[in-house]
Amino acid sequence: MEMLIALSVGTLLGVGTFLLLRPHSFPVVQGFILISHGINILLVAMGRVSPSSPPILGVGSAERADPLAQALVLTAIVISFGMTAFLLVLSYRRYQRARTERVDLELSRG
């Protein structure tokens, strides 16, 4: 199970990084979304006692899942949603002004 989580996190981060390096704005937004999903999966995986155990093992049990990782993921989801909305508006504004979605071209001043 740990190998599957590690492979999925690595794949999401790798594909997200690849998309961030594209010259068009929409793949950059998609890359940001994939990277944020990969980080969220990584944070959730770090907070577990073991992958096969439930989050709360029992009333008297001392082993529990770390609630800090779950709180960090909830915070990261909200922040990544806000950043995604901001990137979409920014890329749309870029398209309105320059009539292109390429991010590697300089805007003409005037």
C-alpha positions in Angstrom: 0.0 0.0 0.0 2.9 2.4 0.8 4.4 1.8 -2.6 1.1 2.6 -4.3 0.8 5.9 -2.4 4.4 6.7 -3.1 3.9 6.0 -6.8 0.7 8.0 -7.0 2.3 11.0 -5.2 5.4 10.8 -7.4 3.3 10.6 -10.6 1.1 13.5 -9.6 4.1 15.7 -8.8 6.0 14.7 -11.9 3.1 15.3 -14.3 2.3 18.5 -12.5 5.8 19.8 -12.8 5.8 18.8 -16.5 2.6 20.8 -17.0 3.9 23.8 -15.1 6.7 24.1 -17.7 4.3 24.3 -20.7 4.1 27.6 -22.6 0.3 27.9 -22.4 -1.6 29.1 -19.4 -4.3 26.3 -19.0 -1.8 23.5 -18.7 0.0 25.6 -16.0 -3.2 25.7 -14.1 -3.7 22.0 -14.5 -0.2 21.4 -13.3 -0.8 23.5 -10.2 -3.9 21.4 -9.5 -2.1 18.1 -9.9 0.8 19.3 -7.6 -1.7 20.4 -4.9 -3.4 17.0 -5.1 -0.1 15.2 -4.8 0.9 17.2 -1.7 -2.6 16.5 -0.2 -2.2 12.8 -0.6 1.3 13.0 0.8 0.1 14.8 3.9 -2.8 12.4 4.5 -0.4 9.4 4.1 2.0 10.9 6.7 -0.7 11.2 9.3 -1.7 7.5 9.5 -0.4 5.0 12.1 -0.5 2.3 9.6 -2.3 2.1 6.2 -4.6 -0.7 7.2 -5.8 0.6 10.5 -8.8 2.9 11.0 -8.2 6.5 12.1 -9.4 5.9 15.7 -8.5 2.4 16.9 -10.7 2.3 20.0 -11.8 4.3 23.1 -9.0 3.2 25.3 -6.3 2.8 22.7 -3.3 5.1 22.7 -2.7 4.8 19.0 -4.6 7.3 16.9 -4.1 9.0 13.5 -2.4 12.3 13.7 -5.2 15.0 13.4 -2.6 17.7 12.5 -2.1 16.1 9.1 -5.8 16.1 8.5 -6.1 19.7 9.5 -3.2 20.6 7.2 -4.9 18.9 4.3 -8.2 20.8 4.9 -6.2 24.0 5.0 -4.3 23.1 1.8 -7.5 22.3 0.0 -8.9 25.7 0.7 -5.7 27.5 -0.2 -5.3 25.5 -3.5 -8.9 26.2 -4.4 -8.3 29.9 -3.9 -5.0 29.8 -5.9 -6.6 27.9 -8.7 -9.4 30.4 -9.0 -6.8 33.2 -9.0 -4.7 31.5 -11.7 -7.8 31.0 -13.9 -8.8 34.7 -13.5 -5.2 35.7 -14.2 -4.9 33.6 -17.3 -8.3 34.8 -18.6 -7.1 38.4 -18.0 -3.9 37.7 -19.8 -5.9 36.3 -22.8 -8.1 39.4 -22.8 -5.2 41.7 -22.9 -2.7 39.9 -25.2 -5.1 37.8 -27.2 -2.9 34.8 -26.6 -2.7 32.2 -23.8 1.0 31.8 -24.1 2.8 32.7 -20.9 6.3 33.0 -22.3 5.5 36.1 -24.5 5.9 39.6 -23.2 2.9 41.9 -23.2 3.1 44.9 -25.6 2.9 48.1 -23.7 0.6 50.6 -25.1 
